[in-house]
Amino acid sequence: MSNLWTTPERLELRKLVADFTIREIAPNMDQWERDGQLPRSLHRKAGSLGLLELAFPESAGGAGDYIDLSILIEELIGNGGSPGLCGSLLTHTIAAPHIATAGDPAQVVEYVQPTLRGARIGSLAITEPGTGSDVASVRTTAVRDGDHYVVNGAKTYITSGTRADYVTTVVRTGDAGHRGLSLLIVDTDTPGFSVGRKLEKMGCLCSDTAELHYDNVRVPVANLVGMEGSAFAQLMTRLDGERLNLAVQGYATAQRAFDLTLPWVRDRVTFGQPLADRQVIRHKLAEMARRITVARVYVRDVLSRYVAGEALGAEVPMAKNTAANACEYVVNEAVQIFGGMGYIRENEVERLFRDGRLLSIGGGATEIMNEVIAKSLPLGTR
């Protein structure tokens, strides 16, 4: 497995992303957090280096696989980025894959290829007020009217919603339940589409999140992704990849917090001793290192088997929960070890603490993941 992660090409990718992050991202994170969003220029710069192509099919202009994408995430976070930065810069990894996989040539040219170049920003809109993780309860409707659909409804918690040029939207074209759902690409300059408000969040401040409204929005039938009624199946095929990406963010965030903590405990002197000389601190660090290592090794193993095409079942939820739990533990301990300095905005571990909290919620909350895991156990219950 280790060879998969350390090929010459992937070592070059690591260096490319690390250099890009150190030069273009880390010095600007504080300002982007204050701005509440990333500049579009960052997408163009990342696109020009081929960083947005990873894990997309070659037929749509992509390259590499989920291991390459994971390396990108590791280096973005490990060199001064954050989960919020990843969520915003890499929002195309949830907005465009369904379009690329469906393979409509016109849609690929119009939406996917410009997105991979960083020229367009896409968003994925599933969640609605009151639905949460219950995708089958989506109420936003799309009624056929000639060569258009007329869309009405609302979405919430939509990443990159305020900046998006198009929104891959889950709509109801049929009866109740998951079989009545379809995917439509909605251009955000279409009359009747509007951003209700930009949501204020605990963390991931550089990632804009929005409420969206659809008021008699006329969308061409040509913007249907795949077949009518196929949205649920399309979404399910992408969920494992999304959850593994979040798992990578989990152990990468924990590792970054740990890396920031080590020099602090060596240099910080209290009552005449460096923190590193105190057993309680050394034991905290040991437990932090253990949890990071377990999460990284397990998630990478699951990812390697995912790329190989294995059926993983409950192991993807296990990987996500393992990494999210490790992240929460490590960033909490990092803040505690830093003390008052860990509570100050200018300290990076404070940002990691806030951003890391989302990983147990996004892509399926810990409780939902545990329910999926429980269903795989021989419990003898329905």
C-alpha positions in Angstrom: 0.0 0.0 0.0 2.8 2.4 0.9 4.1 2.4 -2.7 0.7 3.7 -3.9 1.3 6.8 -1.9 5.0 7.4 -2.6 5.4 7.0 -6.3 7.7 9.5 -7.9 4.7 11.3 -9.5 2.9 11.5 -6.2 6.0 12.8 -4.4 6.2 15.5 -7.1 2.5 16.3 -6.5 3.1 16.7 -2.8 5.9 19.2 -3.5 3.8 21.1 -6.0 0.8 21.4 -3.6 3.0 22.2 -0.6 4.8 25.0 -2.5 1.5 26.3 -3.8 -0.1 26.3 -0.3 2.9 28.0 1.3 3.1 30.7 -1.4 -0.6 31.4 -2.4 -2.7 30.2 0.6 -1.1 30.3 4.0 -0.2 34.0 4.0 -3.8 34.9 3.0 -5.9 32.7 5.3 -6.6 35.3 8.0 -7.8 37.8 5.4 -10.0 35.2 3.6 -11.5 34.2 7.0 -12.4 37.9 7.5 -13.7 38.2 3.9 -15.9 35.1 4.4 -14.9 33.6 1.1 -12.1 32.7 -1.2 -11.2 34.9 -4.2 -12.0 33.4 -7.6 -8.4 34.0 -8.6 -7.4 31.1 -6.3 -9.5 28.7 -8.3 -7.9 29.9 -11.5 -4.4 29.5 -10.0 -5.2 26.0 -8.8 -6.8 25.1 -12.1 -3.7 26.3 -14.0 -1.6 23.8 -12.1 -4.0 20.9 -12.7 -4.9 20.6 -9.1 -8.7 20.7 -9.7 -8.6 17.8 -12.2 -7.7 15.2 -9.6 -10.1 12.2 -9.4 -12.1 13.3 -12.4 -12.3 11.0 -15.5 -9.9 11.7 -18.3 -12.9 11.8 -20.7 -14.0 15.0 -18.9 -10.6 16.6 -18.6 -9.6 15.0 -15.3 -6.5 13.1 -14.1 -5.4 10.8 -11.3 -7.6 9.2 -8.7 -8.8 9.5 -5.1 -5.3 8.9 -3.7 -4.1 11.9 -5.7 -7.0 14.0 -4.4 -6.2 12.8 -0.8 -2.6 13.9 -1.3 -3.8 17.3 -2.4 -6.0 17.6 0.8 -3.1 16.4 3.1 -0.8 19.1 1.7 -3.3 21.9 1.6 -4.1 21.4 5.3 -0.6 20.4 6.3 1.0 23.6 5.0 -1.4 26.2 6.5 -4.8 25.7 4.8 -7.8 24.3 6.6 -10.9 22.1 6.2 -12.8 25.3 5.3 -10.3 26.1 2.6 -10.6 22.6 1.2 -14.4 22.7 1.3 -14.5 25.9 -0.7 -11.6 25.4 -3.1 -12.6 21.8 -3.8 -16.4 22.4 -3.9 -16.2 21.1 -7.5 -15.6 17.6 -6.1 -19.2 17.5 -5.0 -20.7 19.8 -7.6 -19.3 18.4 -10.9 -18.6 14.6 -10.6 -22.2 13.6 -11.4 -22.1 15.7 -14.5 -18.8 14.2 -15.6 -20.0 10.7 -14.9 -23.3 11.1 -16.8 -21.1 12.1 -19.7 -23.3 14.4 -21.7 -20.8 16.0 -24.1 -22.4 19.4 -24.1 -22.7 19.5 -20.3 -19.0 18.4 -19.9 -17.9 21.2 -22.2 -20.2 23.8 -20.7 -19.7 23.0 -17.0 -17.1 20.4 -16.1 -14.1 21.5 -18.2 -14.3 25.2 -17.2 -14.7 24.2 -13.6 -11.5 22.0 -13.7 -9.7 25.0 -15.2 -10.9 27.2 -12.3 -12.9 29.4 -14.7 -16.3 28.5 -13.2 -17.4 27.6 -9.7 -20.1 25.0 -9.0 -22.1 24.1 -6.0 -24.2 21.1 -5.0 -27.7 21.7 -3.5 -29.3 18.8 -1.7 -30.3 19.9 1.9 -33.5 21.8 2.5 -34.9 23.3 5.6 -36.2 20.4 7.7 -34.7 17.6 5.6 -31.1 17.2 6.9 -29.7 13.9 5.9 -33.1 12.6 4.7 -32.4 13.1 1.0 -35.6 11.2 0.0 -37.7 13.9 1.6 -36.5 16.7 -0.8 -39.5 18.9 -1.7 -38.0 21.3 -4.3 -40.1 20.6 -7.4 -39.2 20.6 -11.1 -42.3 20.5 -13.3 -41.8 19.8 -17.1 -43.1 22.6 -19.3 -42.2 22.0 -22.9 -38.4 22.0 -23.3 -37.9 23.5 -19.7 -38.4 22.5 -16.1 -40.0 25.0 -13.8 -38.2 24.8 -10.4 -39.6 26.0 -7.1 -38.2 25.5 -3.6 -35.4 26.3 -1.2 -32.0 24.8 -0.2 -29.8 25.5 2.8 -26.3 24.9 4.1 -25.0 25.1 0.5 -21.2 25.3 0.2 -20.0 28.0 -2.2 -23.6 29.0 -2.7 -22.9 32.7 -2.8 -20.2 32.5 -5.4 -21.4 29.6 -7.6 -21.9 30.1 -11.3 -24.1 27.0 -11.4 -25.8 24.7 -8.8 -26.3 21.0 -9.4 -29.6 20.8 -7.7 -31.6 17.8 -6.4 -35.2 18.3 -7.4 -38.4 16.3 -7.3 -39.6 15.4 -10.8 -41.8 12.5 -9.7 -43.7 11.0 -6.8 -42.7 11.0 -3.2 -39.6 9.0 -2.2 -36.1 8.6 -3.6 -37.3 7.4 -7.0 -38.9 10.7 -7.8 -35.7 12.7 -7.5 -33.6 14.1 -10.4 -30.5 16.3 -10.8 -30.7 19.6 -12.7 -27.9 22.1 -13.5 -29.2 25.5 -12.6 -27.3 28.6 -13.8 -27.3 31.1 -11.0 -28.0 34.0 -13.4 -31.3 32.5 -14.4 -34.3 34.7 -13.5 -36.0 33.5 -10.3 -32.9 32.1 -8.7 -31.6 34.0 -5.7 -29.3 33.7 -2.7 -31.5 34.2 0.3 -28.6 34.9 2.7 -25.1 34.1 3.4 -25.0 32.0 6.6 -22.8 32.8 9.6 -21.0 29.8 10.9 -18.9 28.6 13.9 -16.0 27.7 11.6 -14.9 27.2 8.0 -15.2 31.0 7.8 -13.4 31.3 4.4 -16.0 28.9 2.9 -19.2 30.7 1.9 -22.4 28.9 2.8 -25.8 30.0 1.6 -29.5 29.6 1.5 -30.8 29.4 -2.0 -34.3 30.1 -3.4 -35.9 28.9 -6.6 -39.0 30.9 -7.7 -40.4 29.6 -11.0 -36.8 29.1 -12.3 -37.0 27.9 -15.9 -34.2 25.4 -16.5 -33.6 23.8 -20.0 -34.4 20.1 -20.1 -30.9 19.8 -21.6 -29.6 20.5 -18.1 -31.0 17.3 -16.7 -28.1 15.2 -15.4 -28.6 11.6 -16.4 -32.1 10.2 -16.5 -35.2 11.5 -14.7 -35.6 9.8 -11.4 -31.9 8.8 -11.1 -30.6 11.4 -8.7 -30.7 9.2 -5.6 -28.6 6.5 -7.3 -26.2 9.1 -8.6 -25.8 10.7 -5.2 -25.2 7.3 -3.5 -22.5 6.3 -5.8 -20.5 9.5 -4.9 -21.1 9.4 -1.1 -18.3 7.0 -0.3 -15.8 9.3 -2.1 -17.1 12.4 -0.3 -16.9 10.7 3.1 -13.4 9.5 2.5 -12.4 13.0 1.5 -13.7 14.2 4.8 -11.9 11.4 6.6 -8.6 12.6 5.0 -9.4 16.1 6.2 -9.9 14.7 9.7 -6.5 13.1 10.1 -4.7 15.9 8.1 -6.2 18.5 10.4 -5.2 16.5 13.5 -1.7 16.1 12.1 -1.4 19.9 11.4 -2.5 20.7 15.0 0.0 18.2 16.4 2.8 19.6 14.2 2.0 23.1 15.5 1.9 21.9 19.1 5.3 20.2 19.2 7.5 23.4 18.9 5.2 25.1 21.4 5.8 22.5 24.1 9.6 22.5 23.4 9.8 26.3 23.7 7.2 27.2 26.2 8.6 27.5 29.7 6.5 27.5 32.8 7.7 27.5 36.4 11.3 27.0 35.1 10.6 24.0 32.9 9.7 23.5 29.2 6.2 22.0 28.8 7.9 19.0 27.1 9.5 18.0 30.4 6.2 17.5 32.1 4.8 13.9 32.0 1.2 15.0 31.6 2.1 16.9 28.4 4.2 14.1 27.1 1.3 11.6 27.6 -1.1 14.0 25.9 1.2 14.1 22.9 1.6 10.4 22.9 -2.1 9.8 22.8 -2.5 12.5 20.1 0.1 10.8 18.0 -1.5 7.4 18.5 -4.9 8.5 17.4 -3.5 10.4 14.3 -1.5 7.3 13.2 -4.5 4.9 13.6 -6.8 7.2 11.6 -4.3 7.9 8.8 -3.2 4.2 8.4 -6.8 3.0 8.4 -8.2 5.7 6.1 -5.4 5.3 3.6 -6.0 1.5 3.6 -9.7 2.0 2.9 -8.9 4.6 0.3 -6.4 2.3 -1.5 -9.0 -0.5 -1.6 -11.7 2.0 -2.7 -9.5 3.0 -5.7 -9.0 -0.7 -6.5 -12.7 -1.1 -6.8 -13.4 -3.2 -3.7 -16.8 -3.2 -2.1 -16.2 -1.7 1.3 -19.6 -1.6 2.9 -19.5 -0.2 6.4 -15.7 0.5 6.3 -16.2 3.9 4.7 -18.4 5.1 7.6 -15.9 3.5 10.0 -13.1 5.4 8.4 -14.9 8.7 8.5 -15.9 8.3 12.1 -12.4 7.2 13.1 -10.8 10.2 11.5 -13.4 12.7 12.7 -13.1 11.4 16.3 -9.3 11.6 16.1 -9.5 15.1 14.8 -11.9 16.3 17.5 -9.7 14.8 20.2 -6.4 16.1 18.9 -7.5 19.7 18.1 -9.1 19.9 21.5 -5.9 18.8 23.2 -3.9 21.2 21.1 -6.0 24.2 22.2 -5.7 23.0 25.8 -1.9 22.7 25.6 -1.6 26.1 24.1 -3.7 27.5 27.0 -4.8 31.1 26.5 -2.9 31.4 23.3 -4.9 28.5 21.9 -8.1 30.5 22.3 -6.8 33.5 20.3 -7.8 33.9 16.7 -4.2 34.6 15.5 -3.3 31.1 16.5 -3.8 28.5 13.8 -4.9 25.8 16.2 -7.9 27.9 17.1 -9.0 27.8 13.5 -8.4 24.1 13.2 -10.5 23.6 16.4 -13.5 25.4 14.9 -13.2 23.9 11.4 -12.6 20.4 12.6 -15.9 20.3 14.4 -17.8 20.1 11.1 -16.2 16.8 10.1 -18.5 14.9 12.5 -21.5 16.5 10.8 -20.9 17.0 7.1 -21.2 14.2 4.7 -23.4 12.2 7.1 -23.2 12.8 10.9 -21.4 10.5 13.2 -24.8 9.1 14.4 -25.9 8.4 10.8 -22.6 6.7 10.1 -23.0 4.5 13.2 -26.5 3.5 12.0 -25.0 2.4 8.7 -22.3 0.5 10.6 -24.9 -1.1 12.9 -26.9 -2.4 9.9 -23.8 -4.4 8.8 -23.6 -6.2 12.2 -25.2 -9.6 12.8 -27.6 -8.2 15.4 -30.7 -10.2 14.4 -32.8 -7.1 14.3 -34.5 -5.2 11.4 
